[in-house]
Amino acid sequence: MASSPVASSDDKRALILEAALRVFAESGFHTSTVDKVAEVAGIAKGTVYLYFHSKNELMDELVSGRIARLTSLVEEATAQSVDELTGEAVLAALAGIVKAHFAFYSTERQFLTFLAGQIGMLGPNLSTAVLDGTQLLTARVETMLEQAMAMGKVRRATDARTMAFALMGMVHAVAYTWLMDPEPSSVDDISAEVFDMFMAGVRA
């Protein structure tokens, strides 16, 4: 039975994006070419242009798709309304956000390693998209921390916004070294270690 046109189109887009990531990671975004992406994907250059108008559009799709995936993982970890959570459940949701980030990083090692080396050299629109996505997720952490403070689970020594940036800063910094480790610890272990370390400093 032949595959549907929609399925074939989705598969081809995924193939092109995977090839683009490989090329960008190996050569750097600015020195990469659509010709090379087509070669790695094993398709004609013209086929790439049927799905993406430019190299910049390929990069836009790579970034936006991953921001959407990370956001989805965080939403799954915090599916219940903050107002409906008990004190311990709020802390569990915060731990879930930390784990969601490490789960995402574990499957996106190549992309994140590439992005870390390129972020300062990408166009302003892409850099803004990454920063906006990060700030949106940090705002969710801030809301959780405000609730935890109100419930007496987290001390009020500083404001929730500063505390949220401190937690996410820990996650991003540890994740980078974790990704570089040839034999990294498990997602469960590293996320629990980071969250426990954070809570050791802020628990009421």
Protein Blocks (a to p, Z undefined) as FASTA:
>chain_A
ZZdfklmmmmmmmmmmmmmmmmmmmnojklpcfklmmmmnopafklmmmmpgbfklmmmm
mmmmmmmmmmmmmmmmmmpafklpcfklmmmmmmmmmmmmmmmmmmmmmmmmmmmmmmmm
mcfklmmmmmmmmmmmmmmmmmmmmmmmmnopacckbcfklmmmmmmmmmmmmmmmmmmp
mbdcdfklmmmmmmmmmmmmmoZZ
